[in-house]
């Protein structure tokens, strides 16, 4: 199972995520709030996601095979989020992701959001720009 632990995440991303969450809560206390759904992901998990929409049922969710994703390294150079409402239900409103992405961009310009990816937009995904420079 993929990690949700901040201890498996690059320190630049941990700092940006924590600061962005605090600002998001301050600006939007009555809106659904972000939480981490994935930091590190194993190569097997990555290949299973890559198979979706290709050789396995489901829609395509990634263009990255094992080793090609910033999630596949420790510390991870990416994290995914979701939003949960006060009613404890998941909220996948694209507006939430855009607001959070704008906050992250202001706090840490080294972090990009997948909402702007051209080939396969991925609103829940945040990664370090030039992430390969940060992984071993």
GIGIBEL-V329524 format. One record per residue. N is the residue number from 1. SS is DSSP state (a for helix, b for strand, c for the rest). OMEGA is omega in whole degrees, 0 to 359 (* if undefined). NEAR is the number of other ideal C-beta (glycine too) atoms within 12 Angstrom. Layout:
# GIGIBEL-V329524
n=N ss=SS omega=OMEGA near=NEAR
n=N ss=SS omega=OMEGA near=NEAR
This chain:
# GIGIBEL-V329524
n=1 ss=c omega=181 near=13
n=2 ss=c omega=180 near=26
n=3 ss=c omega=171 near=25
n=4 ss=c omega=187 near=22
n=5 ss=c omega=175 near=19
n=6 ss=a omega=178 near=23
n=7 ss=a omega=177 near=16
n=8 ss=a omega=186 near=26
n=9 ss=b omega=177 near=37
n=10 ss=c omega=185 near=34
n=11 ss=a omega=176 near=20
n=12 ss=a omega=180 near=30
n=13 ss=a omega=178 near=42
n=14 ss=a omega=181 near=26
n=15 ss=a omega=181 near=20
n=16 ss=a omega=180 near=37
n=17 ss=a omega=182 near=38
n=18 ss=a omega=179 near=23
n=19 ss=a omega=180 near=21
n=20 ss=a omega=178 near=34
n=21 ss=a omega=180 near=28
n=22 ss=a omega=180 near=20
n=23 ss=a omega=179 near=24
n=24 ss=a omega=180 near=32
n=25 ss=a omega=179 near=21
n=26 ss=a omega=182 near=14
n=27 ss=a omega=188 near=18
n=28 ss=c omega=185 near=26
n=29 ss=c omega=182 near=12
n=30 ss=c omega=179 near=12
n=31 ss=c omega=173 near=22
n=32 ss=c omega=185 near=27
n=33 ss=b omega=182 near=29
n=34 ss=b omega=170 near=38
n=35 ss=b omega=182 near=26
n=36 ss=b omega=174 near=34
n=37 ss=b omega=180 near=26
n=38 ss=b omega=168 near=36
n=39 ss=c omega=178 near=37
n=40 ss=c omega=176 near=32
n=41 ss=c omega=181 near=39
n=42 ss=c omega=177 near=23
n=43 ss=a omega=178 near=21
n=44 ss=a omega=178 near=16
n=45 ss=a omega=179 near=24
n=46 ss=a omega=179 near=29
n=47 ss=a omega=177 near=22
n=48 ss=a omega=177 near=23
n=49 ss=a omega=180 near=34
n=50 ss=a omega=181 near=28
n=51 ss=a omega=180 near=21
n=52 ss=b omega=179 near=20
n=53 ss=c omega=177 near=16
n=54 ss=c omega=180 near=17
n=55 ss=c omega=178 near=13
n=56 ss=b omega=180 near=14
n=57 ss=c omega=176 near=11
n=58 ss=c omega=179 near=14
n=59 ss=c omega=175 near=13
n=60 ss=c omega=179 near=19
n=61 ss=c omega=180 near=30
n=62 ss=c omega=172 near=35
n=63 ss=c omega=186 near=21
n=64 ss=c omega=171 near=32
n=65 ss=c omega=180 near=21
n=66 ss=c omega=180 near=20
n=67 ss=c omega=180 near=18
n=68 ss=c omega=181 near=22
n=69 ss=c omega=176 near=36
n=70 ss=a omega=175 near=39
n=71 ss=a omega=190 near=46
n=72 ss=a omega=183 near=35
n=73 ss=c omega=176 near=32
n=74 ss=c omega=355 near=22
n=75 ss=c omega=182 near=27
n=76 ss=b omega=177 near=40
n=77 ss=c omega=179 near=37
n=78 ss=b omega=171 near=46
n=79 ss=b omega=175 near=46
n=80 ss=b omega=179 near=37
n=81 ss=b omega=168 near=41
n=82 ss=b omega=179 near=25
n=83 ss=b omega=177 near=33
n=84 ss=b omega=182 near=20
n=85 ss=c omega=177 near=19
n=86 ss=c omega=178 near=13
n=87 ss=c omega=179 near=12
n=88 ss=c omega=177 near=11
n=89 ss=c omega=177 near=12
n=90 ss=b omega=181 near=18
n=91 ss=c omega=184 near=25
n=92 ss=c omega=179 near=18
n=93 ss=c omega=181 near=21
n=94 ss=a omega=178 near=19
n=95 ss=a omega=178 near=17
n=96 ss=a omega=181 near=30
n=97 ss=a omega=179 near=32
n=98 ss=a omega=179 near=22
n=99 ss=a omega=181 near=30
n=100 ss=a omega=179 near=45
n=101 ss=a omega=179 near=34
n=102 ss=a omega=177 near=23
n=103 ss=a omega=179 near=30
n=104 ss=a omega=182 near=39
n=105 ss=a omega=179 near=22
n=106 ss=a omega=183 near=17
n=107 ss=a omega=186 near=24
n=108 ss=c omega=182 near=27
n=109 ss=c omega=176 near=15
n=110 ss=c omega=183 near=22
n=111 ss=b omega=177 near=38
n=112 ss=b omega=179 near=26
n=113 ss=b omega=179 near=37
n=114 ss=b omega=178 near=34
n=115 ss=c omega=182 near=27
n=116 ss=c omega=178 near=23
n=117 ss=c omega=183 near=20
n=118 ss=c omega=188 near=9
n=119 ss=c omega=180 near=11
n=120 ss=c omega=182 near=20
n=121 ss=c omega=185 near=20
n=122 ss=b omega=187 near=33
n=123 ss=b omega=181 near=28
n=124 ss=b omega=190 near=34
n=125 ss=b omega=175 near=41
n=126 ss=b omega=181 near=46
n=127 ss=b omega=174 near=42
n=128 ss=b omega=172 near=34
n=129 ss=c omega=181 near=24
n=130 ss=c omega=187 near=15
n=131 ss=a omega=181 near=30
n=132 ss=a omega=177 near=17
n=133 ss=a omega=186 near=15
n=134 ss=a omega=184 near=23
n=135 ss=c omega=180 near=22
n=136 ss=c omega=* near=12
